[in-house]
Amino acid sequence: MKPVLLLVDLQNDFLRVGDLEPHPGSIVAAAANLLKVCRTSPVIHVWSTVNKSGDNRMPHRKKNDDWMCLEDSAGHACPDSLRPHKKEPIIHKTFFSAFSTKQLDLVLHDLRADALIIAGVHLHACVRATALDAYARGYSVIVVEDSTASNDPLHAAIAKRYLQERSVIFRRSDEIARAIAEGVAKLGELFIDKEPEVVTHSSPQNCERIWQLAVARKSDIDATVTASRKTFQDWRRVRVDERLGLLQAFGYQLQKHEAEL
């Protein structure tokens, strides 16, 4: 297996956007630690690049008069800890996917890569589009869950679930770094989607198994908390009499299905 680390849009302009979750500092730190380990194997930097003379912005950025990631500006660059080495290619793109030009296809072909490890922003947009295009091309794909972020966390949680259903695997940066350090065999295990661990609860009286519960990963818990916070904001705007009606309807359904529950 020959994986390539793909750092997508980890540029200052994107990292400065408000409401980015997780915090930009934490995702940059995770990416930097992983980058140190991955520099023994191929690394590719993918940057959104806007050229003012040709005005190659996406239509929605033109509509909003948005000049993010203007070529050679401070916002176009990445943090110092992620700065590319001389031999590490930089792929410039305009649209969401890193595959939106032929440049990445050519580089990956030359590297004879068969797997991608993707970190970057935004999970619900450019990371998602890149992962899906990689999937369509037959690459095995890992998304670095503690080094991807979004300014739309609910949309990101949905995107994560969508990608997982299409064989994209989410792993933490420290888990990936350990596997790379331990060699090819361990690295291959990262790309196997294992069943989650299970907690079994048994009766203390006769040891009869009562129920089993899958252990959630930290990323799953974080996504659930984020979705719950968004739902709470919507719930706060519902009038009290409407809430009461909903709760009464729910109570009626509980009574109706009491036996089967």
C-alpha positions in Angstrom: 0.0 0.0 0.0 1.3 3.4 -1.0 -0.7 6.2 0.7 -0.3 9.9 0.1 -1.1 12.7 2.6 -3.3 15.3 1.1 -3.6 18.7 2.9 -6.7 20.4 1.5 -7.2 24.2 1.9 -5.3 24.5 5.2 -4.7 28.2 4.2 -4.8 31.2 6.4 -7.9 32.7 4.8 -10.0 29.6 5.5 -8.6 29.1 8.9 -9.6 32.6 9.9 -13.2 32.1 9.1 -15.4 32.4 12.2 -17.2 29.5 13.8 -14.8 26.9 12.5 -15.1 23.7 14.5 -12.9 22.2 15.8 -10.8 25.2 16.6 -8.3 26.1 13.8 -5.4 25.8 16.3 -6.2 22.2 17.1 -6.6 21.0 13.5 -3.4 22.8 12.4 -1.5 21.2 15.3 -2.9 17.7 14.4 -2.0 18.2 10.8 1.5 19.4 11.6 2.2 16.4 13.9 1.0 14.0 11.2 3.0 15.9 8.5 6.2 15.3 10.4 5.7 11.6 10.2 4.3 11.5 6.7 7.3 13.3 5.2 9.0 10.0 4.8 6.3 9.2 2.2 4.6 11.5 -0.4 2.8 14.6 0.7 0.7 16.9 -1.5 -0.6 20.3 -0.6 -3.8 21.4 -2.3 -4.6 25.2 -2.3 -7.5 27.2 -3.5 -5.9 29.9 -5.7 -7.6 33.0 -7.0 -6.0 35.1 -9.7 -7.1 38.7 -9.7 -6.1 39.5 -13.3 -8.1 36.5 -14.7 -10.8 36.6 -11.9 -11.2 32.8 -11.7 -13.4 32.9 -8.6 -16.3 30.6 -8.2 -19.6 32.2 -9.1 -20.8 32.4 -5.5 -17.6 34.2 -4.5 -18.1 36.7 -7.3 -21.6 37.3 -6.2 -20.4 38.0 -2.6 -17.4 40.0 -3.8 -15.2 37.6 -2.0 -11.5 37.6 -2.7 -10.3 34.9 -0.4 -7.1 33.0 -1.2 -5.8 35.7 -3.6 -2.6 34.4 -5.1 0.6 35.6 -3.2 -1.4 37.1 -0.4 -0.9 36.3 3.3 -4.3 34.6 3.3 -3.4 32.4 0.4 -0.4 30.9 2.3 -0.7 28.2 5.0 0.6 28.4 8.6 4.3 28.1 9.0 4.0 24.6 10.6 2.4 23.3 7.4 4.7 25.1 4.9 5.5 22.8 2.0 9.1 21.4 1.6 10.7 22.1 -1.8 10.0 18.6 -3.2 6.4 18.5 -2.0 4.0 19.5 -4.9 1.3 22.2 -4.5 -1.9 21.6 -6.5 -3.8 24.8 -7.2 -7.5 24.6 -7.6 -10.5 26.9 -8.1 -13.5 24.7 -7.4 -14.2 22.4 -4.4 -12.5 19.1 -5.3 -8.7 18.7 -5.4 -9.4 16.7 -8.6 -11.1 19.6 -10.3 -8.0 20.0 -12.5 -6.0 17.2 -14.1 -2.9 18.1 -12.1 -3.6 15.9 -9.0 -4.4 12.9 -11.2 -1.1 13.2 -12.9 0.9 13.6 -9.7 -0.8 10.6 -8.1 -0.2 8.5 -11.2 3.5 9.4 -11.1 3.7 8.5 -7.4 1.8 5.2 -8.1 -0.4 6.0 -5.1 -3.3 3.7 -4.2 -4.6 5.4 -1.0 -5.2 8.9 0.2 -5.1 10.4 3.8 -7.0 13.6 3.7 -6.9 16.5 6.1 -8.3 20.0 5.7 -11.3 22.3 5.5 -14.2 22.3 5.0 -15.4 18.8 5.8 -18.8 19.4 4.3 -17.4 21.0 1.1 -13.9 20.6 -0.3 -12.9 17.6 1.8 -16.1 15.8 1.0 -15.8 16.6 -2.7 -12.2 15.4 -2.8 -13.0 12.2 -0.9 -15.9 11.3 -3.3 -13.8 12.0 -6.4 -11.0 9.8 -4.9 -13.5 7.1 -4.2 -14.8 7.3 -7.8 -11.2 6.8 -9.0 -10.7 3.6 -6.9 -8.5 5.0 -4.1 -8.8 3.9 -0.6 -9.6 7.0 1.5 -9.0 8.0 5.1 -10.1 11.3 6.5 -8.2 12.6 9.5 -11.0 13.3 11.9 -9.2 15.6 14.3 -7.6 17.6 11.4 -10.7 18.4 9.4 -13.1 21.2 10.3 -16.2 23.0 9.1 -18.0 26.3 9.8 -21.3 24.4 9.3 -20.9 21.6 11.9 -24.4 20.1 11.3 -23.8 19.8 7.6 -20.3 18.3 8.4 -21.9 15.6 10.6 -24.2 14.7 7.8 -21.3 14.7 5.3 -19.3 12.4 7.6 -22.1 9.9 7.8 -22.5 10.1 4.0 -18.8 9.4 3.4 -18.6 6.6 5.9 -21.5 4.8 4.1 -19.3 5.0 0.9 -16.2 3.3 2.4 -14.4 6.4 3.5 -12.8 5.7 6.9 -12.2 8.3 9.6 -9.1 8.0 11.9 -7.4 10.2 14.4 -4.0 11.7 13.5 -2.2 10.0 16.3 -3.6 6.6 15.2 -2.4 7.2 11.7 1.0 8.4 12.8 1.6 5.3 14.9 0.6 3.0 12.1 3.0 4.8 9.7 5.8 4.5 12.2 5.1 0.8 12.6 5.3 0.0 8.9 3.3 -1.2 5.9 1.4 -4.0 7.6 0.1 -1.8 10.4 -0.7 0.9 7.9 -2.9 -1.5 5.9 -5.0 -2.1 9.0 -6.0 1.6 9.0 -7.9 1.1 5.8 -10.0 -1.7 7.2 -13.3 -0.5 8.6 -13.6 -2.4 11.8 -16.8 -3.0 13.7 -17.0 -0.8 16.8 -16.3 -2.3 20.2 -19.4 -3.4 22.2 -20.3 -3.1 25.8 -22.4 -6.0 27.1 -24.6 -5.6 30.1 -25.5 -8.9 31.9 -27.9 -9.6 34.8 -26.0 -9.8 38.1 -28.5 -12.5 39.2 -28.0 -15.1 36.5 -25.4 -13.6 34.1 -28.0 -13.5 31.4 -27.1 -11.0 28.7 -29.6 -8.1 28.8 -28.4 -5.7 26.2 -25.4 -4.7 24.1 -24.3 -1.2 23.2 -21.7 -0.1 20.6 -19.0 2.2 21.9 -19.1 5.5 20.1 -15.9 7.1 19.0 -15.0 10.6 20.2 -15.8 12.0 16.8 -19.2 10.5 16.8 -20.0 12.0 20.2 -18.7 15.4 19.1 -20.9 15.3 16.0 -23.9 14.3 18.1 -23.3 17.1 20.6 -23.0 19.6 17.7 -26.2 18.4 16.1 -28.0 18.6 19.5 -26.8 22.2 20.0 -28.2 23.2 16.6 -31.5 21.4 17.3 -31.7 23.1 20.7 -31.5 26.5 19.0 -34.4 25.6 16.8 -36.4 24.2 19.7 -36.0 27.5 21.6 -37.9 29.3 18.9 -40.9 27.0 19.2 -43.9 28.4 21.1 -44.7 26.8 24.5 -48.2 25.6 23.4 -46.6 24.0 20.3 -44.0 22.2 22.4 -46.8 20.9 24.7 -48.7 19.6 21.8 -45.6 17.7 20.5 -44.8 16.2 23.9 -48.4 15.1 24.3 -48.4 13.5 20.9 -45.1 11.7 21.8 -46.6 10.6 25.1 -49.6 9.2 23.3 -47.3 7.1 21.0 -45.4 5.8 24.0 -48.7 4.6 25.5 -49.9 3.1 22.2 -46.7 1.1 21.8 -46.2 0.3 25.4 -46.3 -3.5 25.1 -43.8 -3.8 22.3 -41.5 -1.2 23.9 
